[in-house]
Every structure is written in C-alpha cells, then in structure tokens.
Amino acid sequence: MLVFTKIKIFDMRRFILAGMALLMGVTACKKEFTIHATEEGTGGKAYLKIVHASTNLDTFNLYVGGTKVNGAAITYNGIYPVSGVNSYLTIDPGTQTVELFKPGTLVGDSISLQSFSDNFEAGKYYTFILTSAGQLFTEDAFPKPDTGVIAVRFIHTVLNDTTGKTVDLYSAKHGVVATGLNPGDLSDYKTIPYNVNVKDTLYVTRSAAAGTPLSGRAVFATMALTTGNIANLTVQRSYTVIFKGSISVTSGTKARGLIGYVHY
C-alpha cells in the first residue's frame, strides 16, 4: 500500500495534512498574474486530472465514486485524460471517493492500491499526482496570463533526492522560474515571456545562489519547449511542469526527467 500524503490549495493557502514518512514543504514564487473569473468551469461540474509519477507502480485503473473512468490502464508518465488544453475529467461536485486499483488478470480489478475521499467544488479544477512515496492532491487555481506570456507552475516529485538538497526550475531565456523546492514541494504559477518562434529550454538544476548562470549549475533534467513535450504550448496559457523519476537513474523509462500539461 502506498503512503498517503495530501496537499490542497485553497485561496492561495496551503494546508499540509497527515502523511507517513513524507514531509511536504511549500515554496512560492513571486506572483505576476491576475486570476480571472472566466477561468472557472461551468455546468455545475468539478474537474480532475491524474498524473502517474510513481516509479514503484507500473499501471493502475482509476475509479471515481465506485465507477471505473479510464479505458486502457494508466501507465507511468501517464497524464489522464491527456495533457492538452482543458482536458480534465468531469465529475459530480460534493464528496467523492477516488480509488486506484491494480488491473486484474482473472477477476477484474480486485486489488485496491490507494483510496481517498474529498469534497470537490463545482467549477473548480484539481490534480492528483501519484508519486513514489506518497500523493499530492491540489486545487489548480491557475491564471489566464496576459498577451505575450505563459504561466508555469513547478512540482518536485523526485522523493529520493538527497536530504536537505533543493532544486530550481531554470529557463534558458529567462533565468530562474522557481527556486528552492524540496521533494514534494510545488510552486505558485509564475509568468514568463514566450514566443513560439524563439526556442527556450527548461532545466531542473541543483539550487544555486541568485544570479548563478546555467553553466554554474548541476543539471538533472531538461525540456525543450518547442518539441511537443507540453501539448498546445502557446501564449496566454497556464502549465504545470513536473520533475519525476529516480534521482539516481539517468536513462530508461523511469529516469529523472520532466513531463508537463496545460491547464488552460
């Protein structure tokens, strides 16, 4: 059974709830955006996205309110439904039980891997991230950025990183995007300029003193923003970038690396 740790974000505050063997800190970046009321969903539904970033689990099926919602089993590096624009699972608001099952081979899904219940509010968006040593559950209070920029949130899920060491998210064009994240931390959204005709690359580096260039940083992972790693990358959208994998593995499916998805 995986350890359960839950983080929820409401009104830009973070609450750390009970967990086992996992200490979640919160690191915030300078806010450079305005949240627009038009971002919230309509139709009286709540919205949920699932990210599989656990190196300890190959596949699982997702149940909400006792009903299986996915087709093919969700695999490592999987983002469900997908990583594209407004691609959240629509669920009824109110208290819902979300449960992960190991895909059955003879009698269907018979082994429960993890289960939790929470209140989902109509018109709000949530992300559930399964990690190697716990779970992150957060409300996605994402902005709609102004013209010429994108908004980026960074989440550090490489939970076997060196104790006491932190990482930064660094843009080749714009410098530090998020700084000083411990395993389990997530930053606020930060806006950075973006031009589809100008190549940029994001790097996960060991935290360094302010002003330290990329050449003076230890690099753990990279993501070229023009190669389709994040679907529909364009201005005036908000994105989450996730550092995942094992800190000591540099090649193969479960190597340390970056994945991401677009909110809006």
Stockholm file with secondary structure:
# STOCKHOLM 1.0

chainA/1-264         MLVFTKIKIFDMRRFILAGMALLMGVTACKKEFTIHATEEGTGGKAYLKIVHASTNLDTFNLYVGGTKVNGAAITYNGIYPVSGVNSYLTIDPGTQTVELFKPGTLVGDSISLQSFSDNFEAGKYYTFILTSAGQLFTEDAFPKPDTGVIAVRFIHTVLNDTTGKTVDLYSAKHGVVATGLNPGDLSDYKTIPYNVNVKDTLYVTRSAAAGTPLSGRAVFATMALTTGNIANLTVQRSYTVIFKGSISVTSGTKARGLIGYVHY
#=GR chainA/1-264 SS CCCCCCEEEETTEEEECCCSSCCCCCCCCCCCCCCCGGGSCCTTCEEEEEEEECTTCCEEEEEETTEECCSSCEETTCEESCSSTTCCEEECSEEEEEEEEECCSSSSSCEEEEEEEEEECTTCEEEEEEESSCEEEEECCCCCCCTTEEEEEEEECCTTSCTTCCEEEEETTTEEEEEEECTTCBCCCEEEECCTTSCCEEEEEECCCTTCCGGGSCEEEEEETTTTSSTTCCTTCEEEEEEESBTTCCSSTTBSEEEEEECC
#=GC SS_cons         CCCCCCEEEETTEEEECCCSSCCCCCCCCCCCCCCCGGGSCCTTCEEEEEEEECTTCCEEEEEETTEECCSSCEETTCEESCSSTTCCEEECSEEEEEEEEECCSSSSSCEEEEEEEEEECTTCEEEEEEESSCEEEEECCCCCCCTTEEEEEEEECCTTSCTTCCEEEEETTTEEEEEEECTTCBCCCEEEECCTTSCCEEEEEECCCTTCCGGGSCEEEEEETTTTSSTTCCTTCEEEEEEESBTTCCSSTTBSEEEEEECC
//
